[in-house]
Amino acid sequence: MKALHFGAGNIGRGFIGKLLADAGIELVFADVNQVVLDALNARHEYPVNVVGEQQQVEIVRGVSAVNSTSDDIIGLVAEVDLVTTAVGPTVLQRIAPGVAKGLIQRHDSGNTNPLNIIACENMVRGTSQFKQHVLQALPEQYHAWLEQHVGFVDSAVDRIVPPADSASNDPLEVTVETFSEWIVDKTQFKGALPVIAGMELTDNLMAFVERKLFTLNTGHAITAYLGQLAGKQTIRDAILDQAIRRVVLGAMEESGAVLIQRYGFDAAKHAAYIQKILGRFENPWLKDDVERVGRQPLRKLSAGDRLIKPTLGTLEYQLPHSNLVQGIAAALHYRSEQDPQAQELAALIAEKGVKAALVEISGLDADSEVVASAVAAYQATA
């Protein structure tokens, strides 16, 4: 089996790429970072520091790399069995034209072997969104062939992979937490289902997508936003602050009540899952800055993301949401000179006021109790 993976950054190397290579799949990375590409092609292996109670260094072997802007992509898409991505939601549209060209060559060369494409991004049904970008770049005469031979498989991914300085200045070295979860929608595959250790197949993906979004992502973001407000530098520093921890735990319990109502999750098991998440935030071996975790606040405050979506769920089921509202208010305070979205958020609030800005970003009803509560909480911490 051969795979092409877009994104040779920390998540690509430390999570999805590692699982594929460990499964014995012939793996080619695609990226634009020439230093990383040259190192991968020179060595065909790289170290992954897995940190937790039992730390170890694992070597990923048998990999190569190409530039994702080169025509090499076309030939690879035409021949591989699997395409995966870990490039960030905004980059999917940029790589779609190259994938479309590869699909044209695959069709024209008579390759009818099933091809499955999985976008492993921090977004809901990211592969389905990627499919729309590919279809826009693909001439219509190929669309029926694509529906027959190419599976676009949605997934939920979960592993904390923060930036980490290499003691040896190795551009390929990456540090990851012990925990990882890669859940894919088995109903969307073409051909035989793959057997890859670390990939979990399900026919109820949205339950797991929202469990991760409403728990890990919600808790992580609120920890970051409250942490920055309190002058904390890292996620660990923030979650060890008992006042912050109470709000984060409360928010995850509120979002968890939505999941229990919507999907029938076992309450005791979900409570244990929340505690596991809190333990991951405390990992002393991960130096994860609150500024990094909080970046892109406009996206994180949008209707379908980690703060507003679970809050909308509490409204749907008439459940409490006071801690989620505190998280929303803290997000409105997020500032970063390195993040264009943070600057845009600040400008929007300065121009329109916090209430109008929140309504515009989130789509919440301007007259809703949630907006009024979030504005009051924002002003209380201004």
LINGILIN-V183822 format. One record per pair of residues at least 6 apart in sequence whose C-alpha atoms are under 7 Angstrom apart, sorted by sequence separation. I is the first residue (numbers start at 1). GAP is how many residues later the second one is. D is the distance in whole Angstrom. If there is no record, write none. Layout:
i & gap & d
I & GAP & D
I & GAP & D
This chain:
i & gap & d
21 & 6 & 6
50 & 6 & 5
66 & 6 & 7
232 & 6 & 6
238 & 6 & 7
239 & 6 & 5
259 & 6 & 7
260 & 6 & 7
300 & 6 & 6
301 & 6 & 6
302 & 6 & 6
303 & 6 & 6
314 & 6 & 6
336 & 6 & 6
359 & 6 & 7
49 & 7 & 6
50 & 7 & 6
119 & 7 & 6
166 & 7 & 6
260 & 7 & 7
300 & 7 & 7
301 & 7 & 6
314 & 7 & 6
335 & 7 & 5
359 & 7 & 6
49 & 8 & 5
119 & 8 & 5
334 & 8 & 6
335 & 8 & 7
349 & 8 & 6
48 & 9 & 6
49 & 9 & 6
118 & 9 & 6
348 & 9 & 6
47 & 10 & 6
48 & 10 & 5
164 & 10 & 7
311 & 10 & 6
47 & 11 & 6
48 & 11 & 6
164 & 11 & 6
224 & 11 & 6
227 & 11 & 5
5 & 12 & 7
47 & 12 & 5
223 & 12 & 7
46 & 13 & 6
47 & 13 & 6
311 & 13 & 7
45 & 14 & 7
46 & 14 & 5
161 & 14 & 6
45 & 15 & 5
46 & 15 & 7
161 & 15 & 5
186 & 15 & 5
223 & 15 & 6
45 & 16 & 4
160 & 16 & 6
161 & 16 & 7
182 & 16 & 6
183 & 16 & 6
184 & 16 & 6
185 & 16 & 6
186 & 16 & 6
187 & 16 & 6
223 & 16 & 6
355 & 16 & 7
44 & 17 & 6
45 & 17 & 6
160 & 17 & 6
181 & 17 & 7
182 & 17 & 5
183 & 17 & 5
184 & 17 & 5
185 & 17 & 5
186 & 17 & 6
307 & 17 & 7
44 & 18 & 5
45 & 18 & 6
159 & 18 & 7
182 & 18 & 6
183 & 18 & 6
184 & 18 & 6
185 & 18 & 6
226 & 18 & 6
44 & 19 & 5
183 & 19 & 7
44 & 20 & 6
159 & 20 & 6
185 & 20 & 6
355 & 20 & 6
8 & 21 & 6
131 & 21 & 7
159 & 21 & 5
184 & 21 & 7
223 & 21 & 7
307 & 21 & 6
354 & 21 & 7
3 & 22 & 7
7 & 22 & 7
8 & 22 & 7
77 & 22 & 6
158 & 22 & 6
159 & 22 & 7
252 & 22 & 7
2 & 23 & 6
3 & 23 & 6
4 & 23 & 6
5 & 23 & 6
6 & 23 & 6
7 & 23 & 6
8 & 23 & 6
40 & 23 & 7
41 & 23 & 5
158 & 23 & 5
1 & 24 & 5
2 & 24 & 5
3 & 24 & 5
4 & 24 & 5
5 & 24 & 5
6 & 24 & 5
7 & 24 & 5
40 & 24 & 6
41 & 24 & 6
74 & 24 & 6
78 & 24 & 5
128 & 24 & 6
157 & 24 & 6
158 & 24 & 6
1 & 25 & 6
2 & 25 & 6
3 & 25 & 6
4 & 25 & 6
5 & 25 & 6
6 & 25 & 6
40 & 25 & 6
73 & 25 & 6
74 & 25 & 7
77 & 25 & 5
78 & 25 & 6
127 & 25 & 6
157 & 25 & 5
223 & 25 & 6
77 & 26 & 6
127 & 26 & 6
128 & 26 & 6
156 & 26 & 6
157 & 26 & 6
222 & 26 & 6
74 & 27 & 6
75 & 27 & 6
78 & 27 & 6
79 & 27 & 7
127 & 27 & 5
155 & 27 & 7
156 & 27 & 5
37 & 28 & 5
74 & 28 & 4
78 & 28 & 4
126 & 28 & 6
155 & 28 & 5
156 & 28 & 6
37 & 29 & 7
73 & 29 & 7
125 & 29 & 5
155 & 29 & 4
219 & 29 & 6
125 & 30 & 7
154 & 30 & 6
155 & 30 & 6
153 & 31 & 7
154 & 31 & 6
89 & 32 & 6
153 & 32 & 6
81 & 33 & 7
82 & 33 & 6
83 & 33 & 6
84 & 33 & 6
85 & 33 & 7
86 & 33 & 7
88 & 33 & 6
219 & 33 & 6
14 & 34 & 6
81 & 34 & 5
82 & 34 & 5
83 & 34 & 5
84 & 34 & 5
85 & 34 & 5
86 & 34 & 5
89 & 34 & 7
100 & 34 & 6
115 & 34 & 6
116 & 34 & 6
117 & 34 & 6
118 & 34 & 6
297 & 34 & 7
28 & 35 & 6
29 & 35 & 6
30 & 35 & 6
31 & 35 & 7
32 & 35 & 5
81 & 35 & 7
82 & 35 & 6
83 & 35 & 6
84 & 35 & 6
85 & 35 & 5
86 & 35 & 6
99 & 35 & 7
114 & 35 & 5
115 & 35 & 5
116 & 35 & 4
117 & 35 & 5
118 & 35 & 5
119 & 35 & 7
120 & 35 & 6
153 & 35 & 5
26 & 36 & 7
27 & 36 & 5
28 & 36 & 5
29 & 36 & 4
30 & 36 & 5
31 & 36 & 5
32 & 36 & 6
84 & 36 & 7
114 & 36 & 6
115 & 36 & 6
116 & 36 & 6
117 & 36 & 6
118 & 36 & 6
120 & 36 & 7
121 & 36 & 7
152 & 36 & 6
153 & 36 & 6
26 & 37 & 7
27 & 37 & 7
28 & 37 & 5
29 & 37 & 6
30 & 37 & 5
31 & 37 & 5
93 & 37 & 7
96 & 37 & 6
97 & 37 & 7
100 & 37 & 6
112 & 37 & 6
116 & 37 & 7
118 & 37 & 7
120 & 37 & 6
151 & 37 & 6
152 & 37 & 7
215 & 37 & 6
22 & 38 & 7
30 & 38 & 5
92 & 38 & 6
96 & 38 & 5
100 & 38 & 5
151 & 38 & 5
214 & 38 & 7
21 & 39 & 7
151 & 39 & 5
21 & 40 & 7
93 & 40 & 6
97 & 40 & 5
150 & 40 & 6
96 & 41 & 7
149 & 41 & 7
214 & 41 & 6
18 & 42 & 6
239 & 42 & 7
239 & 43 & 7
296 & 43 & 7
298 & 43 & 6
295 & 44 & 6
297 & 44 & 6
236 & 45 & 6
291 & 45 & 7
296 & 45 & 5
297 & 45 & 6
325 & 45 & 7
329 & 45 & 5
235 & 46 & 6
236 & 46 & 5
296 & 46 & 7
328 & 46 & 6
329 & 46 & 7
236 & 47 & 7
298 & 47 & 7
211 & 48 & 7
236 & 48 & 7
325 & 48 & 7
326 & 48 & 7
329 & 48 & 6
330 & 48 & 7
325 & 49 & 5
329 & 49 & 5
326 & 51 & 6
156 & 52 & 7
156 & 53 & 5
234 & 53 & 6
235 & 53 & 6
234 & 54 & 5
235 & 54 & 6
308 & 54 & 7
234 & 55 & 4
235 & 55 & 5
255 & 55 & 5
258 & 55 & 6
207 & 56 & 6
233 & 56 & 6
234 & 56 & 5
258 & 56 & 6
233 & 57 & 6
215 & 59 & 7
302 & 59 & 6
303 & 59 & 5
301 & 60 & 6
302 & 60 & 4
303 & 60 & 6
216 & 61 & 6
301 & 61 & 6
228 & 62 & 6
227 & 63 & 6
298 & 63 & 6
224 & 66 & 4
254 & 66 & 6
224 & 67 & 7
254 & 67 & 6
224 & 69 & 6
225 & 69 & 6
224 & 70 & 5
221 & 72 & 6
251 & 72 & 5
116 & 73 & 6
221 & 73 & 6
250 & 73 & 6
251 & 73 & 5
12 & 74 & 5
116 & 74 & 6
11 & 75 & 7
115 & 75 & 7
4 & 76 & 7
114 & 76 & 6
247 & 76 & 5
3 & 77 & 6
114 & 77 & 6
2 & 78 & 5
3 & 78 & 6
4 & 78 & 6
5 & 78 & 6
6 & 78 & 6
7 & 78 & 6
2 & 79 & 6
3 & 79 & 5
4 & 79 & 5
5 & 79 & 5
6 & 79 & 5
7 & 79 & 5
1 & 80 & 6
2 & 80 & 7
3 & 80 & 6
4 & 80 & 6
5 & 80 & 5
6 & 80 & 6
7 & 80 & 5
6 & 81 & 6
124 & 85 & 7
218 & 88 & 5
217 & 89 & 6
218 & 89 & 6
214 & 92 & 6
213 & 93 & 6
214 & 96 & 6
226 & 104 & 6
222 & 105 & 5
225 & 105 & 5
225 & 106 & 5
225 & 109 & 6
47 & 125 & 7
48 & 125 & 6
49 & 125 & 6
50 & 125 & 6
51 & 125 & 6
52 & 125 & 6
46 & 126 & 6
47 & 126 & 5
48 & 126 & 5
49 & 126 & 5
50 & 126 & 5
51 & 126 & 5
52 & 126 & 6
162 & 126 & 6
46 & 127 & 6
47 & 127 & 7
48 & 127 & 6
49 & 127 & 6
50 & 127 & 6
51 & 127 & 6
50 & 128 & 6
36 & 135 & 6
36 & 136 & 6
11 & 150 & 6
10 & 151 & 6
14 & 160 & 6
14 & 161 & 7
14 & 162 & 6
10 & 164 & 6
23 & 173 & 6
23 & 174 & 6
19 & 178 & 7
19 & 179 & 7
52 & 231 & 7
52 & 233 & 7
51 & 234 & 6
